[in-house]
Amino acid sequence: MRESPKQHTITVDGCDLVVFEWMGQSQETQQVLLVHATGFHARCWDQVVALLPEEWQIFAVDMRGHGRSANVTPYTWQRFGDDLLHVCDALQLSNAIGVGHSMGGHCVTHSCGHNESFFRQLLLIDPVIMDPQLYQSSVRHQYADVSEHPIARRRRHFADAQAMFDRYAERSPYALWDPRVFRDYCDFGVVPSQTDDVMELACPPEVEASIYMGNFDSNLYDLIPNIETPVVVLRAKPRDPESQDMDFTASPTWPELADQFANAQDVYLPELTHFIPMQDPQLVAEFIIAAADVQPLQHSAE
């Protein structure tokens, strides 16, 4: 059984970002970088980490506005991508397996597009990389202000993590998750409130809402065709383009995304929801382990 991770802080442009590290057993061991979705946090990966080889060195990052990292603006997708690029450099990643879920997949792609030497393979788990035509649309979202977004009205305070667990455990989509993952989501998803003797969401509702509203503003399609690193895209059943409902269980990923990379595989998982790592950590771990057998690219010295 793995020991608890070490907690590090990396400061990027005045924002303290927390990274958890599960130590490897040698300097030559396989590195893995895990990057969470909007509104989540690094410790949502704990059940995946538990299934990976103990000799590997594994990092999981709390993006700004999430988990134990600082709530410092701006919360733009360009900023998240640049943050992760700095984190990769600070961690001295080399031929790591880059794993990103949802927004995390977007950020991992951004980092690889700017420096491929960090990664031997990308595992993009239902990344929020949408149909390129959507990035050209003048209609970005239906809300004029963050305060109008439904996510901004999420409950903020809980007596403790157990109260959060009890409130949501039987509700969609959480009832579909592996209960151990949902426990981690609650245990590490709240922090002491600065104003009351209670716990509050580590990712404040207005921060999460602003991230959703900004997801059209960082187009990666200038980078993607030039990425030679092998890529695996896991995606759930797509959203109904005619639906006006905010369905977070459906996939936001463009079904043709894998075809835009030089070397990518598309894996369609219609039996799962967008929350693939939460539902099936075993499946995700298997794809990560398989990535270690991929021959890394030979990068020329700059």
C-alpha positions in Angstrom: 0.0 0.0 0.0 1.3 3.4 -0.9 2.2 6.0 1.8 0.3 9.3 1.9 1.6 11.8 -0.6 4.0 14.6 0.1 2.6 18.1 -0.4 4.6 20.7 -2.3 3.9 24.3 -3.3 4.9 25.8 -6.6 4.4 29.5 -7.0 3.5 30.6 -10.5 3.1 34.4 -11.1 2.1 35.0 -7.5 -0.3 32.1 -7.2 0.6 29.2 -4.9 -0.2 25.9 -6.5 -0.2 22.7 -4.5 1.1 19.5 -5.9 0.9 16.1 -4.2 3.7 13.6 -4.9 3.7 9.8 -4.4 7.3 9.0 -4.3 8.9 6.6 -6.7 11.6 4.1 -5.7 14.4 5.3 -8.0 15.3 8.4 -10.1 14.7 6.4 -13.3 11.2 5.4 -12.5 8.1 6.2 -14.6 6.6 9.6 -13.9 2.8 10.3 -14.1 1.1 13.7 -14.0 -2.6 13.7 -13.0 -4.7 16.8 -13.7 -8.3 17.2 -12.4 -11.5 18.6 -13.9 -13.2 21.9 -13.2 -14.5 22.0 -9.6 -12.5 18.9 -8.6 -9.1 18.5 -6.9 -5.9 16.5 -7.0 -7.0 13.9 -4.4 -9.9 12.7 -6.6 -7.1 10.6 -8.2 -6.3 8.7 -5.0 -8.1 5.5 -6.1 -6.4 5.5 -9.5 -3.0 6.1 -7.8 -3.6 3.1 -5.5 -3.8 0.8 -8.6 -0.6 2.0 -10.2 2.9 0.4 -9.7 4.3 1.5 -6.3 7.7 2.2 -7.8 6.3 5.0 -10.0 6.6 8.7 -9.2 3.2 10.2 -9.4 2.1 13.9 -9.2 -1.4 15.3 -8.9 -1.9 19.0 -9.0 -4.5 21.3 -7.5 -5.1 23.9 -10.2 -5.6 27.5 -9.1 -9.0 28.1 -7.5 -9.2 24.4 -6.5 -8.3 22.2 -3.6 -5.4 23.5 -1.5 -4.1 25.9 -4.2 -4.7 29.7 -3.9 -7.9 31.3 -5.2 -6.1 33.9 -7.4 -7.6 35.2 -10.6 -7.6 35.0 -13.6 -9.5 31.7 -14.0 -9.1 31.6 -17.8 -8.3 28.4 -19.6 -5.2 30.0 -21.1 -4.0 30.8 -17.5 -4.7 27.2 -16.4 -2.7 25.8 -19.3 0.2 28.2 -18.6 0.1 27.3 -14.9 0.5 23.6 -15.8 3.3 24.3 -18.2 5.2 26.0 -15.3 4.4 23.1 -13.0 5.7 20.6 -15.5 9.0 22.5 -15.7 9.3 22.9 -11.9 8.7 19.1 -11.5 11.3 18.4 -14.1 9.0 16.0 -16.0 10.6 13.9 -18.6 8.7 11.3 -20.7 5.9 11.4 -18.1 2.5 10.0 -18.8 0.2 13.0 -18.8 -3.3 12.3 -17.7 -6.0 14.9 -17.7 -9.8 14.7 -17.0 -12.1 17.3 -18.6 -10.5 20.7 -18.1 -7.4 18.8 -17.0 -7.2 17.1 -20.4 -7.3 20.6 -22.0 -4.4 21.7 -19.8 -2.3 18.7 -20.4 -2.7 19.1 -24.2 -1.7 22.8 -23.8 1.4 21.8 -22.0 2.4 19.1 -24.4 1.8 21.5 -27.3 4.3 23.9 -25.9 6.9 21.3 -24.8 6.6 17.6 -25.9 9.7 16.5 -24.0 7.6 16.5 -20.8 5.5 13.5 -22.0 5.7 10.0 -23.5 2.0 9.7 -23.9 -1.2 11.7 -23.2 -4.3 10.1 -21.8 -7.1 12.6 -22.3 -10.2 11.6 -20.4 -13.2 13.3 -21.9 -11.3 16.5 -22.4 -13.2 19.7 -22.9 -11.8 20.2 -26.4 -14.9 20.9 -28.4 -15.8 21.1 -32.1 -13.6 23.8 -33.6 -16.6 25.6 -35.0 -17.8 26.4 -31.5 -14.7 28.4 -30.8 -15.5 30.6 -33.7 -19.1 31.2 -32.6 -20.1 34.6 -31.4 -22.5 33.0 -28.9 -20.2 31.9 -26.0 -22.7 31.1 -23.3 -26.3 32.0 -22.3 -25.4 33.9 -19.1 -24.6 37.6 -18.9 -22.9 37.3 -15.6 -21.3 34.6 -13.4 -23.9 35.1 -10.7 -26.6 33.9 -13.2 -24.8 30.6 -13.8 -26.5 27.7 -12.0 -23.2 26.5 -10.6 -22.7 29.8 -8.8 -25.7 28.9 -6.7 -24.2 25.7 -5.4 -24.3 25.1 -1.7 -21.1 26.5 -0.3 -21.0 25.6 3.4 -21.2 22.2 5.2 -20.7 21.3 8.8 -18.0 18.9 7.7 -17.0 16.5 4.9 -19.3 13.9 6.2 -22.3 16.3 5.9 -21.3 16.9 2.3 -21.1 13.1 1.7 -24.5 12.4 3.3 -26.2 15.2 1.3 -25.1 14.1 -2.2 -24.1 10.4 -2.0 -27.5 9.2 -3.4 -27.9 12.0 -6.0 -26.9 12.1 -9.6 -24.1 12.0 -10.8 -22.4 11.0 -7.5 -24.5 7.9 -7.0 -22.9 6.5 -10.2 -19.4 6.9 -8.8 -17.2 4.5 -7.0 -18.0 5.3 -3.3 -14.3 5.5 -2.4 -13.8 8.2 -5.0 -16.8 10.1 -3.8 -15.4 9.9 -0.3 -12.1 11.4 -1.5 -14.0 14.1 -3.4 -15.7 15.2 -0.1 -12.9 14.7 2.3 -10.5 16.8 0.3 -13.0 19.1 -1.4 -13.8 21.3 1.6 -11.6 23.6 3.6 -12.2 25.5 6.9 -14.2 28.7 6.3 -12.5 31.9 7.0 -15.7 33.5 8.3 -17.6 30.7 10.0 -16.9 27.7 12.1 -17.9 25.4 9.3 -16.3 23.9 6.1 -16.7 25.4 2.7 -16.1 24.2 -0.9 -12.4 24.5 -1.8 -13.5 25.6 -5.3 -16.0 28.4 -4.6 -19.1 28.2 -6.6 -18.5 31.5 -8.4 -15.0 30.4 -9.4 -16.3 27.1 -10.8 -19.0 29.0 -12.7 -16.5 31.4 -14.2 -14.4 28.6 -15.4 -17.3 27.0 -17.3 -18.2 30.3 -18.8 -14.6 30.7 -20.1 -14.2 27.3 -21.7 -14.7 28.7 -25.3 -11.8 31.2 -25.0 -8.8 28.9 -25.4 -8.6 27.2 -28.7 -6.0 24.5 -28.9 -6.4 23.6 -32.6 -3.3 25.6 -33.6 -1.3 23.3 -31.3 -2.9 19.9 -31.8 -1.8 19.1 -35.4 1.8 19.6 -34.4 1.8 17.3 -31.4 3.6 14.0 -32.3 3.4 12.5 -28.8 1.0 9.5 -28.8 -2.4 10.3 -27.5 -5.3 8.2 -26.2 -8.7 9.9 -26.0 -11.4 8.4 -23.8 -14.8 9.8 -24.2 -18.3 9.1 -23.1 -21.6 9.4 -25.0 -21.8 12.9 -26.6 -24.2 15.6 -25.5 -27.4 16.1 -27.5 -26.7 19.3 -29.5 -30.4 20.1 -29.5 -30.7 19.9 -25.7 -30.7 23.1 -23.6 -30.2 21.1 -20.4 -27.0 21.4 -18.5 -26.0 17.7 -18.6 -22.7 17.3 -16.9 -22.8 13.5 -17.4 -22.5 13.7 -21.2 -19.3 14.2 -23.1 -18.2 17.6 -24.2 -15.4 16.2 -26.4 -15.6 16.6 -30.2 -16.0 13.0 -31.5 -13.4 13.7 -34.2 -10.8 15.1 -31.8 -8.4 12.0 -32.0 -8.2 12.5 -35.8 -6.7 15.9 -35.3 -3.6 14.6 -33.6 -0.7 13.0 -35.6 -0.8 9.8 -33.5 -4.0 9.3 -31.5 -6.5 6.6 -30.6 -10.1 7.2 -29.9 -11.8 5.0 -27.3 -15.5 5.4 -27.1 -17.1 4.4 -23.8 -20.9 5.0 -24.2 -21.6 2.9 -21.0 -19.8 5.5 -18.9 -20.6 9.2 -18.2 -18.2 12.2 -18.4 -17.0 11.2 -14.9 -15.0 8.2 -16.2 -12.2 8.3 -13.5 -14.9 8.6 -10.8 -16.9 5.6 -12.1 -14.1 3.3 -13.1 -10.7 4.1 -11.6 -9.6 0.5 -12.5 -10.1 1.2 -16.2 -8.2 4.5 -16.1 -5.3 2.8 -14.2 -5.1 0.1 -16.9 -4.8 2.8 -19.6 -2.1 4.6 -17.7 -0.1 1.3 -17.1 -0.4 0.5 -20.8 1.0 3.9 -21.7 4.3 3.0 -20.0 4.9 0.5 -22.8 4.8 3.2 -25.4 8.2 4.0 -26.9 8.9 7.7 -26.0 9.8 10.2 -28.7 13.4 11.2 -29.2 13.5 14.9 -28.7 16.3 17.0 -30.2 18.2 19.2 -27.8 17.3 22.8 -28.0 
